[in-house]
Amino acid sequence: MMKSIFFGVVAIAVAIMSLSQDTVHAQQQTGEAATVEGDYKWDNIENKCVKALHKQINEEFNAAIAYLTMGSYYRQEKINLIGFSDFFFKAAAEEREHGIKLMEYALMRGKGPVDKDSFNLDYSFKVEPGTDGEAGLKMALAKEEFVTNSIRGVIKACEAGTNDYHLADYLTGEYLEEQHKGQRELAEKIATLNKMKKSAPSLGEYLFDRTHM
């Protein structure tokens, strides 16, 4: 399963890089045509803002890889916490969707979907043997907090200079609200699981997996 997931993510990365190269080529052609026909510029988003956006796209796909790793870990027959596994696989799909939506936004603003010089997927995330469900949820909460702060960094970068209201508003309304709700959900799950484990840790974790995930 891990091998198929790995190659699936690699395929996504290759597709992203190919799309980026096609976009750059198209933009170069557009630039050449503009020099002949006169001034033609509409993609007035500052480079600092674009770099921050591209960095965030990378972070979204890195988060997806981390959640795929966690989902696979809890799916192993010796662990068999199916509820946790399904939860993290769903989280991976959501992060991947976030990355794609930001790529579409970059294209809508006349920029490449990724920065081919800096885009680099991180496969170093690992779940150590013996990691229980509560530890996994805490890892996920830390990951979400990191992504939330990263999004705030994009907003801050885009508010500087000419102040890109549109992107700042898009990230605030679409992304930050979902991030805060997701962090609240994880915090609630951690608190509930902790209570259920007090009298019988293994049984409490099993029941939580089956009823609360």
Backbone as CSV, one residue per row, in Angstrom:
resi,resn,N_x,N_y,N_z,CA_x,CA_y,CA_z,C_x,C_y,C_z
1,MET,0.830,-1.210,0.000,0.000,0.000,0.000,0.861,1.255,0.000
2,MET,1.914,1.257,0.850,2.784,2.430,0.924,3.444,2.707,-0.420
3,LYS,3.818,1.638,-1.151,4.475,1.819,-2.443,3.529,2.456,-3.444
4,SER,2.258,2.008,-3.464,1.284,2.573,-4.406,0.991,4.024,-4.078
5,ILE,0.924,4.348,-2.777,0.699,5.728,-2.365,1.865,6.607,-2.798
6,PHE,3.092,6.090,-2.602,4.290,6.843,-2.979,4.288,7.179,-4.459
7,PHE,4.030,6.154,-5.304,4.033,6.394,-6.742,2.877,7.303,-7.163
8,GLY,1.761,7.224,-6.425,0.649,8.118,-6.723,1.011,9.558,-6.481
9,VAL,1.700,9.812,-5.359,2.125,11.177,-5.036,3.183,11.656,-6.022
10,VAL,4.095,10.761,-6.408,5.113,11.117,-7.401,4.448,11.513,-8.715
11,ALA,3.406,10.773,-9.100,2.684,11.090,-10.341,2.073,12.482,-10.270
12,ILE,1.531,12.841,-9.088,0.972,14.179,-8.904,2.055,15.229,-9.073
13,ALA,3.223,14.963,-8.465,4.339,15.919,-8.549,4.784,16.120,-9.990
14,VAL,4.884,15.018,-10.745,5.298,15.107,-12.152,4.282,15.906,-12.954
15,ALA,2.991,15.672,-12.685,1.939,16.394,-13.403,2.006,17.889,-13.097
16,ILE,2.282,18.219,-11.822,2.379,19.620,-11.421,3.537,20.305,-12.143
17,MET,4.698,19.652,-12.166,5.866,20.241,-12.810,5.658,20.409,-14.308
18,SER,4.993,19.438,-14.928,4.705,19.522,-16.357,3.779,20.693,-16.649
19,LEU,2.745,20.853,-15.798,1.810,21.953,-15.961,2.509,23.284,-15.783
20,SER,3.431,23.334,-14.817,4.174,24.565,-14.575,4.999,24.959,-15.795
21,GLN,5.671,23.987,-16.406,6.495,24.262,-17.576,5.637,24.742,-18.745
22,ASP,4.463,24.107,-18.932,3.547,24.524,-19.998,3.086,25.957,-19.775
23,THR,2.813,26.298,-18.498,2.341,27.640,-18.174,3.410,28.679,-18.454
24,VAL,4.647,28.366,-18.038,5.754,29.293,-18.283,5.939,29.522,-19.776
25,HIS,5.850,28.435,-20.573,5.997,28.548,-22.026,4.888,29.424,-22.605
26,ALA,3.666,29.236,-22.108,2.534,30.023,-22.598,2.699,31.490,-22.233
27,GLN,3.213,31.741,-21.020,3.411,33.118,-20.604,4.508,33.795,-21.433
28,GLN,5.534,33.040,-21.791,6.600,33.587,-22.627,6.064,33.958,-23.997
29,GLN,5.195,33.091,-24.552,4.592,33.379,-25.850,3.720,34.624,-25.764
30,THR,2.952,34.728,-24.661,2.106,35.898,-24.471,2.942,37.161,-24.390
31,GLY,4.098,37.061,-23.692,4.982,38.207,-23.564,5.540,38.640,-24.897
32,GLU,5.887,37.676,-25.762,6.413,37.988,-27.081,5.356,38.694,-27.923
33,ALA,4.109,38.214,-27.822,3.031,38.829,-28.590,2.775,40.245,-28.104
34,ALA,2.944,40.456,-26.779,2.664,41.767,-26.208,3.645,42.810,-26.728
35,THR,4.882,42.409,-26.949,5.874,43.372,-27.421,5.546,43.842,-28.833
36,VAL,4.830,43.004,-29.574,4.466,43.373,-30.944,3.231,44.251,-30.958
37,GLU,2.225,43.878,-30.155,0.935,44.559,-30.199,0.859,45.749,-29.242
38,GLY,1.817,45.882,-28.344,1.785,46.974,-27.396,1.758,46.461,-25.971
39,ASP,1.619,47.385,-25.012,1.620,47.007,-23.597,0.440,46.088,-23.288
40,TYR,0.752,45.021,-22.547,-0.290,44.071,-22.174,0.093,43.442,-20.854
41,LYS,-0.464,43.951,-19.768,-0.154,43.417,-18.446,-1.382,43.498,-17.563
42,TRP,-1.793,42.329,-17.062,-2.959,42.301,-16.185,-2.693,41.502,-14.911
43,ASP,-1.598,40.744,-14.889,-1.301,39.903,-13.727,-0.514,40.711,-12.693
44,ASN,-1.178,41.732,-12.135,-0.498,42.684,-11.249,-0.476,42.201,-9.804
45,ILE,0.088,41.033,-9.591,0.278,40.504,-8.252,1.779,40.526,-7.975
46,GLU,2.172,41.082,-6.841,3.590,41.292,-6.560,4.335,39.967,-6.385
47,ASN,5.620,39.988,-6.736,6.442,38.780,-6.675,6.513,38.197,-5.269
48,LYS,6.586,39.056,-4.256,6.644,38.581,-2.872,5.398,37.786,-2.525
49,CYS,4.273,38.252,-3.008,2.997,37.576,-2.763,2.941,36.252,-3.527
50,VAL,3.416,36.256,-4.758,3.425,35.044,-5.572,4.313,33.973,-4.939
51,LYS,5.482,34.377,-4.459,6.392,33.423,-3.816,5.759,32.799,-2.580
52,ALA,5.077,33.620,-1.800,4.410,33.117,-0.599,3.284,32.147,-0.973
53,LEU,2.554,32.462,-2.038,1.472,31.593,-2.501,2.028,30.253,-2.974
54,HIS,3.093,30.287,-3.755,3.715,29.051,-4.237,4.258,28.210,-3.076
55,LYS,4.806,28.864,-2.082,5.301,28.151,-0.906,4.148,27.457,-0.180
56,GLN,3.010,28.131,-0.109,1.846,27.542,0.558,1.317,26.339,-0.213
57,ILE,1.341,26.417,-1.524,0.930,25.275,-2.349,1.788,24.064,-2.011
58,ASN,3.085,24.294,-1.890,4.010,23.218,-1.522,3.656,22.638,-0.149
59,GLU,3.337,23.513,0.806,3.007,23.067,2.164,1.730,22.234,2.189
60,GLU,0.764,22.581,1.345,-0.483,21.824,1.308,-0.234,20.391,0.839
61,PHE,0.604,20.235,-0.183,0.903,18.884,-0.673,1.786,18.118,0.312
62,ASN,2.661,18.818,1.024,3.454,18.158,2.054,2.563,17.647,3.187
63,ALA,1.553,18.436,3.536,0.600,17.999,4.569,-0.168,16.768,4.095
64,ALA,-0.512,16.743,2.811,-1.217,15.580,2.252,-0.360,14.323,2.375
65,ILE,0.928,14.448,2.083,1.834,13.304,2.198,1.923,12.825,3.640
66,ALA,1.988,13.769,4.593,2.054,13.410,6.009,0.812,12.636,6.430
67,TYR,-0.353,13.090,5.990,-1.596,12.409,6.368,-1.736,11.052,5.670
68,LEU,-1.232,10.937,4.454,-1.216,9.631,3.793,-0.353,8.649,4.588
69,THR,0.759,9.129,5.085,1.651,8.290,5.893,0.956,7.848,7.178
70,MET,0.249,8.769,7.815,-0.453,8.447,9.050,-1.606,7.489,8.803
71,GLY,-2.353,7.712,7.720,-3.451,6.815,7.389,-2.971,5.401,7.128
72,SER,-1.834,5.288,6.453,-1.262,3.969,6.158,-0.782,3.281,7.436
73,TYR,-0.211,4.073,8.331,0.304,3.516,9.586,-0.822,2.855,10.390
74,TYR,-1.925,3.557,10.563,-3.019,3.028,11.384,-3.802,1.924,10.672
75,ARG,-3.541,1.746,9.380,-4.232,0.706,8.607,-3.524,-0.653,8.718
76,GLN,-2.313,-0.669,9.230,-1.574,-1.918,9.326,-2.331,-2.937,10.181
77,GLU,-2.188,-4.224,9.818,-2.987,-5.263,10.490,-2.666,-5.378,11.980
78,LYS,-1.444,-5.045,12.379,-1.085,-5.160,13.790,-1.619,-3.997,14.621
79,ILE,-2.010,-2.915,13.947,-2.562,-1.749,14.641,-4.078,-1.708,14.465
80,ASN,-4.511,-1.774,13.218,-5.928,-1.958,12.888,-6.859,-0.942,13.550
81,LEU,-6.496,0.314,13.500,-7.377,1.385,13.941,-7.973,2.028,12.687
82,ILE,-9.014,1.381,12.169,-9.581,1.758,10.870,-10.169,3.162,10.888
83,GLY,-10.788,3.526,12.012,-11.366,4.867,12.098,-10.306,5.949,11.980
84,PHE,-9.199,5.764,12.662,-8.087,6.720,12.566,-7.546,6.754,11.138
85,SER,-7.398,5.579,10.546,-6.871,5.494,9.181,-7.764,6.256,8.207
86,ASP,-9.066,6.010,8.271,-10.009,6.699,7.378,-9.966,8.209,7.595
87,PHE,-9.869,8.626,8.851,-9.830,10.044,9.183,-8.630,10.728,8.534
88,PHE,-7.462,10.086,8.619,-6.255,10.695,8.069,-6.200,10.617,6.544
89,PHE,-6.742,9.559,5.965,-6.831,9.499,4.504,-7.741,10.612,3.979
90,LYS,-8.834,10.860,4.690,-9.743,11.945,4.303,-9.031,13.292,4.435
91,ALA,-8.253,13.450,5.512,-7.504,14.691,5.713,-6.497,14.899,4.583
92,ALA,-5.869,13.802,4.119,-4.913,13.894,3.013,-5.602,14.389,1.746
93,ALA,-6.792,13.858,1.484,-7.545,14.272,0.296,-7.910,15.760,0.376
94,GLU,-8.256,16.226,1.567,-8.609,17.631,1.746,-7.407,18.542,1.519
95,GLU,-6.243,18.137,2.035,-5.038,18.947,1.838,-4.641,18.996,0.366
96,ARG,-4.769,17.873,-0.306,-4.471,17.835,-1.744,-5.427,18.758,-2.504
97,GLU,-6.707,18.742,-2.111,-7.687,19.624,-2.745,-7.338,21.086,-2.504
98,HIS,-6.882,21.395,-1.281,-6.462,22.769,-0.978,-5.324,23.205,-1.895
99,GLY,-4.349,22.305,-2.078,-3.226,22.621,-2.948,-3.662,22.883,-4.377
100,ILE,-4.565,22.047,-4.873,-5.052,22.202,-6.248,-5.823,23.507,-6.406
101,LYS,-6.642,23.856,-5.408,-7.410,25.101,-5.470,-6.481,26.318,-5.506
102,LEU,-5.393,26.264,-4.752,-4.438,27.370,-4.774,-3.692,27.433,-6.100
103,MET,-3.433,26.270,-6.700,-2.828,26.241,-8.027,-3.763,26.896,-9.039
104,GLU,-5.043,26.574,-8.944,-6.036,27.161,-9.850,-6.121,28.669,-9.648
105,TYR,-5.995,29.098,-8.381,-6.024,30.538,-8.115,-4.821,31.223,-8.757
106,ALA,-3.636,30.611,-8.593,-2.430,31.188,-9.198,-2.589,31.313,-10.707
107,LEU,-3.144,30.299,-11.334,-3.367,30.338,-12.780,-4.382,31.414,-13.156
108,MET,-5.419,31.560,-12.320,-6.429,32.580,-12.570,-5.823,33.978,-12.535
109,ARG,-4.785,34.152,-11.690,-4.115,35.443,-11.589,-2.974,35.589,-12.588
110,GLY,-2.844,34.628,-13.500,-1.848,34.738,-14.554,-0.466,34.256,-14.173
111,LYS,-0.369,33.459,-13.107,0.916,32.948,-12.656,0.969,31.427,-12.807
112,GLY,2.177,30.877,-12.725,2.331,29.436,-12.823,1.733,28.745,-11.602
113,PRO,1.332,27.481,-11.739,0.728,26.753,-10.615,1.711,26.495,-9.493
114,VAL,2.981,26.337,-9.823,4.033,26.166,-8.821,5.295,26.869,-9.313
115,ASP,6.223,27.064,-8.391,7.544,27.575,-8.753,8.439,26.370,-8.992
116,LYS,8.779,26.118,-10.253,9.537,24.912,-10.598,10.926,24.898,-9.972
117,ASP,11.417,26.066,-9.557,12.749,26.136,-8.960,12.741,25.813,-7.462
118,SER,11.570,25.926,-6.826,11.518,25.714,-5.378,10.559,24.609,-4.960
119,PHE,9.668,24.183,-5.857,8.688,23.152,-5.492,9.398,21.833,-5.226
120,ASN,9.202,21.311,-4.028,9.898,20.087,-3.637,9.083,19.360,-2.575
121,LEU,8.547,18.209,-2.909,7.732,17.444,-1.969,8.618,16.811,-0.899
122,ASP,8.137,16.850,0.344,8.885,16.340,1.485,8.357,14.956,1.873
123,TYR,9.185,13.935,1.673,8.796,12.563,2.002,9.417,12.099,3.332
124,SER,9.949,13.013,4.115,10.684,12.631,5.316,9.784,12.345,6.516
125,PHE,8.512,12.718,6.426,7.608,12.531,7.571,7.440,11.047,7.882
126,LYS,7.589,10.686,9.155,7.448,9.297,9.573,6.614,9.196,10.848
127,VAL,5.935,8.074,11.002,5.223,7.769,12.236,6.006,6.673,12.938
128,GLU,6.480,6.962,14.110,7.312,6.010,14.830,6.490,4.809,15.301
129,PRO,7.083,3.620,15.302,6.387,2.433,15.818,5.929,2.661,17.255
130,GLY,4.725,2.189,17.569,4.192,2.357,18.916,3.389,3.628,19.107
131,THR,3.262,4.430,18.051,2.475,5.661,18.152,0.991,5.314,18.276
132,ASP,0.373,5.723,19.371,-1.049,5.402,19.562,-1.937,6.463,18.915
133,GLY,-3.232,6.274,19.040,-4.173,7.181,18.392,-4.101,8.598,18.914
134,GLU,-3.967,8.753,20.230,-3.906,10.087,20.819,-2.679,10.849,20.322
135,ALA,-1.545,10.158,20.247,-0.331,10.795,19.744,-0.507,11.218,18.290
136,GLY,-1.201,10.392,17.507,-1.465,10.728,16.115,-2.306,11.982,15.980
137,LEU,-3.330,12.095,16.822,-4.187,13.286,16.787,-3.398,14.538,17.180
138,LYS,-2.491,14.394,18.143,-1.673,15.539,18.552,-0.707,15.938,17.440
139,MET,-0.189,14.946,16.710,0.667,15.244,15.564,-0.122,15.993,14.494
140,ALA,-1.358,15.566,14.272,-2.206,16.219,13.279,-2.531,17.648,13.686
141,LEU,-2.791,17.861,14.986,-3.081,19.207,15.469,-1.877,20.126,15.275
142,ALA,-0.691,19.607,15.549,0.528,20.395,15.339,0.705,20.728,13.858
143,LYS,0.392,19.770,12.996,0.497,19.998,11.550,-0.483,21.080,11.103
144,GLU,-1.711,21.029,11.623,-2.714,22.024,11.252,-2.330,23.409,11.761
145,GLU,-1.760,23.476,12.944,-1.311,24.763,13.472,-0.196,25.341,12.590
146,PHE,0.688,24.470,12.123,1.767,24.910,11.234,1.198,25.461,9.927
147,VAL,0.234,24.737,9.343,-0.373,25.171,8.082,-1.120,26.487,8.271
148,THR,-1.834,26.628,9.391,-2.559,27.863,9.679,-1.605,29.050,9.753
149,ASN,-0.508,28.887,10.468,0.478,29.974,10.575,1.115,30.283,9.218
150,SER,1.275,29.245,8.397,1.824,29.450,7.058,0.867,30.275,6.197
151,ILE,-0.420,29.985,6.312,-1.430,30.758,5.567,-1.424,32.211,6.026
152,ARG,-1.317,32.416,7.320,-1.231,33.790,7.838,-0.017,34.510,7.266
153,GLY,1.068,33.760,7.076,2.263,34.349,6.487,2.027,34.807,5.061
154,VAL,1.243,34.027,4.302,0.899,34.420,2.926,0.075,35.697,2.943
155,ILE,-0.907,35.747,3.836,-1.761,36.932,3.942,-0.928,38.164,4.275
156,LYS,-0.003,38.000,5.222,0.850,39.115,5.618,1.718,39.585,4.461
157,ALA,2.263,38.632,3.713,3.112,38.983,2.567,2.319,39.707,1.493
158,CYS,1.069,39.288,1.301,0.246,39.872,0.241,-0.408,41.186,0.657
159,GLU,-0.461,41.449,1.951,-0.994,42.731,2.422,0.055,43.838,2.318
160,ALA,1.309,43.453,2.221,2.375,44.449,2.090,2.380,45.025,0.678
161,GLY,3.101,46.092,0.483,3.201,46.688,-0.859,1.876,47.260,-1.323
162,THR,1.397,46.769,-2.456,0.145,47.272,-3.036,-1.082,46.691,-2.353
163,ASN,-0.898,45.777,-1.430,-1.979,45.144,-0.675,-2.947,44.400,-1.597
164,ASP,-2.706,43.099,-1.755,-3.557,42.280,-2.612,-4.792,41.847,-1.827
165,TYR,-5.811,42.704,-1.821,-7.024,42.456,-1.031,-7.706,41.150,-1.425
166,HIS,-7.718,40.863,-2.712,-8.476,39.710,-3.185,-7.923,38.405,-2.640
167,LEU,-6.613,38.207,-2.763,-6.017,36.966,-2.267,-6.102,36.892,-0.751
168,ALA,-5.862,38.018,-0.075,-5.940,38.032,1.388,-7.344,37.661,1.851
169,ASP,-8.346,38.208,1.188,-9.736,37.907,1.537,-10.081,36.448,1.227
170,TYR,-9.584,35.948,0.108,-9.830,34.557,-0.292,-9.260,33.586,0.743
171,LEU,-8.030,33.835,1.160,-7.397,32.953,2.137,-8.071,33.060,3.501
172,THR,-8.463,34.273,3.884,-9.107,34.464,5.182,-10.468,33.771,5.238
173,GLY,-11.263,33.943,4.181,-12.606,33.377,4.182,-12.666,31.896,3.880
174,GLU,-11.861,31.451,2.914,-11.916,30.056,2.472,-11.061,29.127,3.322
175,TYR,-9.890,29.580,3.671,-8.904,28.678,4.281,-8.810,28.799,5.801
176,LEU,-8.694,30.022,6.312,-8.510,30.171,7.754,-9.718,29.666,8.541
177,GLU,-10.912,29.903,8.042,-12.096,29.422,8.753,-12.093,27.894,8.847
178,GLU,-11.764,27.237,7.755,-11.694,25.777,7.753,-10.567,25.280,8.661
179,GLN,-9.446,25.996,8.668,-8.332,25.611,9.530,-8.724,25.670,11.007
180,HIS,-9.368,26.750,11.405,-9.736,26.913,12.809,-10.778,25.867,13.227
181,LYS,-11.714,25.573,12.345,-12.708,24.545,12.649,-12.043,23.170,12.766
182,GLY,-11.079,22.915,11.889,-10.372,21.644,11.926,-9.551,21.488,13.203
183,GLN,-8.910,22.567,13.634,-8.130,22.520,14.865,-9.044,22.294,16.072
184,ARG,-10.202,22.924,16.068,-11.161,22.721,17.158,-11.626,21.265,17.191
185,GLU,-11.901,20.687,16.032,-12.332,19.284,15.961,-11.257,18.349,16.519
186,LEU,-10.006,18.586,16.158,-8.917,17.749,16.654,-8.751,17.894,18.163
187,ALA,-8.860,19.120,18.669,-8.741,19.351,20.105,-9.853,18.623,20.867
188,GLU,-11.055,18.636,20.306,-12.177,17.927,20.928,-11.941,16.421,20.944
189,LYS,-11.438,15.890,19.842,-11.171,14.453,19.764,-10.103,14.030,20.772
190,ILE,-9.068,14.854,20.901,-7.999,14.549,21.852,-8.549,14.518,23.280
191,ALA,-9.382,15.496,23.623,-9.955,15.566,24.974,-10.860,14.364,25.246
192,THR,-11.683,14.011,24.263,-12.598,12.882,24.440,-11.842,11.569,24.575
193,LEU,-10.861,11.363,23.707,-10.070,10.137,23.753,-9.328,10.015,25.080
194,ASN,-8.794,11.107,25.559,-8.077,11.098,26.827,-8.988,10.650,27.972
195,LYS,-10.228,11.085,27.962,-11.191,10.688,28.995,-11.536,9.200,28.883
196,MET,-11.710,8.726,27.635,-12.095,7.338,27.429,-10.977,6.362,27.787
197,LYS,-9.738,6.826,27.771,-8.598,5.953,28.040,-8.243,5.857,29.528
198,LYS,-8.866,6.666,30.371,-8.446,6.746,31.762,-8.588,5.421,32.508
199,SER,-9.717,4.767,32.369,-9.935,3.526,33.119,-9.361,2.302,32.409
200,ALA,-9.446,2.266,31.084,-8.942,1.124,30.305,-8.381,1.660,28.990
201,PRO,-7.089,2.000,28.947,-6.482,2.660,27.777,-6.723,1.951,26.445
202,SER,-6.448,0.649,26.374,-6.584,-0.078,25.107,-8.044,-0.159,24.668
203,LEU,-8.928,-0.500,25.602,-10.353,-0.590,25.277,-10.905,0.784,24.921
204,GLY,-10.481,1.804,25.663,-10.953,3.160,25.383,-10.557,3.621,23.997
205,GLU,-9.325,3.321,23.602,-8.862,3.699,22.263,-9.644,2.946,21.195
206,TYR,-9.892,1.643,21.421,-10.632,0.838,20.446,-12.050,1.374,20.265
207,LEU,-12.724,1.666,21.384,-14.102,2.171,21.308,-14.135,3.550,20.649
208,PHE,-13.149,4.382,20.948,-13.076,5.707,20.328,-12.891,5.578,18.820
209,ASP,-12.028,4.674,18.421,-11.775,4.438,16.993,-13.040,4.052,16.261
210,ARG,-13.865,3.230,16.911,-15.081,2.728,16.267,-16.260,3.679,16.337
211,THR,-16.270,4.573,17.316,-17.462,5.405,17.537,-17.256,6.903,17.326
212,HIS,-15.998,7.386,17.370,-15.766,8.834,17.308,-14.887,9.273,16.147
213,MET,-14.464,8.353,15.289,-13.614,8.722,14.173,-14.345,8.544,12.836
